[in-house]
């Protein structure tokens, strides 16, 4: 089992841009995917998993400045969760795409996925990858 921390605000997967007949991933998204891949390589120093894997992702978003003291405390304790845009599936997509080829060989190896969002004073993503066991 490997666990990494990707510090900073999570960048959701951007919609592909089309120029003529060619589609490409927006630069901001591609930069974040490359950052996730780099963090995997730096923090794990391992070859990609070759068997099916399960992935757990914890997304930590900054606490809004509009929160009062009690809301802030509730957010830090997990009683208030971020249920706002961007959608969680777009956030995890940029992480999974960044790990493809580094944590596992191909996306089809991910057979189980769990993701949760929280508030924190330190925006980040924590990602755990393990071989899938029945």
C-alpha positions in Angstrom: 0.0 0.0 0.0 1.3 3.5 -0.9 0.0 6.8 0.3 1.0 10.2 -1.0 0.0 13.8 -0.2 -0.4 16.4 -3.0 -0.3 19.8 -1.4 -2.2 22.7 -2.7 -5.6 23.3 -4.2 -7.0 20.4 -6.2 -7.5 21.3 -9.9 -10.6 19.7 -11.4 -10.4 18.1 -14.8 -11.0 20.8 -17.4 -13.2 20.3 -20.4 -11.2 19.4 -23.5 -10.5 22.4 -25.8 -11.0 21.9 -29.6 -9.0 23.7 -32.2 -9.9 22.6 -35.7 -10.1 18.8 -35.6 -7.8 18.4 -32.6 -8.8 18.3 -28.9 -6.4 19.0 -26.1 -6.5 19.1 -22.3 -6.3 22.7 -20.8 -2.8 23.7 -19.6 -3.9 24.2 -16.0 -5.3 20.6 -15.8 -2.2 19.1 -17.6 0.1 20.9 -15.2 -1.8 19.6 -12.2 -1.8 16.0 -13.6 2.0 16.3 -14.1 2.3 17.6 -10.5 0.4 14.6 -9.1 2.6 12.2 -11.2 5.7 13.9 -9.8 4.5 13.6 -6.2 3.8 9.9 -6.8 7.4 9.4 -8.1 9.0 11.4 -5.4 7.1 10.0 -2.5 6.9 6.3 -3.4 9.9 5.4 -5.6 8.0 2.4 -6.9 7.1 0.8 -10.2 3.4 0.9 -11.3 1.1 -1.8 -9.9 0.5 -4.5 -12.5 -2.6 -6.1 -10.9 -6.0 -4.5 -10.1 -5.9 -1.7 -7.5 -8.2 0.1 -5.2 -7.8 3.8 -4.7 -8.9 6.0 -1.8 -8.8 9.8 -2.1 -9.4 12.4 0.6 -9.8 16.0 -0.8 -9.2 18.8 1.6 -10.5 22.2 0.5 -9.7 25.6 2.2 -12.3 26.9 4.6 -14.4 29.8 3.1 -13.6 33.2 4.7 -17.3 33.8 5.0 -17.6 31.1 7.7 -18.1 32.4 11.2 -16.2 30.8 14.2 -18.7 28.1 14.9 -19.0 27.1 11.2 -15.2 27.1 10.9 -14.9 24.8 14.0 -17.6 22.5 12.6 -15.9 22.4 9.2 -12.5 21.5 10.8 -14.2 18.7 12.7 -15.9 17.3 9.6 -19.4 18.2 10.6 -19.7 20.5 7.6 -18.4 19.2 4.3 -17.8 21.0 1.0 -20.9 20.3 -1.2 -20.1 22.9 -3.8 -18.6 23.2 -7.3 -16.4 21.8 -8.7 -18.0 18.4 -8.8 -16.0 15.7 -6.9 -15.9 13.5 -10.0 -14.0 16.2 -11.9 -11.5 16.6 -9.0 -10.8 12.9 -8.8 -10.5 12.6 -12.6 -7.5 14.9 -12.7 -5.8 12.9 -9.9 -6.5 9.5 -11.6 -5.3 10.7 -14.9 -2.1 12.1 -13.3 -1.4 8.7 -11.7 -2.1 6.6 -14.8 1.1 5.1 -16.0 2.9 5.9 -12.7 0.8 4.3 -9.9 -0.7 1.7 -12.3 -0.2 0.8 -15.9 -3.7 1.6 -17.2 -6.9 3.1 -15.8 -8.8 -0.2 -16.3 -6.8 -1.6 -13.3 -8.8 0.6 -10.9 -11.5 -1.7 -9.7 -12.5 0.1 -6.5 -12.6 3.9 -5.8 -13.5 5.8 -2.7 -13.4 9.6 -2.4 -14.4 12.1 0.3 -14.2 15.9 0.6 -13.4 17.8 3.8 -12.5 21.3 4.8 -9.0 22.1 6.2 -6.6 24.9 6.8 -4.2 23.1 4.4 -5.7 22.4 1.0 -4.4 19.1 -0.4 -5.3 15.7 -1.7 -4.3 12.5 0.1 -4.2 9.4 -2.1 -3.9 5.8 -1.1 -3.3 3.0 -3.7 -3.3 -0.6 -2.8 -3.6 -3.9 -4.7 -7.2 -5.0 -4.7 -8.0 -8.0 -2.5 -11.2 -9.9 -2.6 
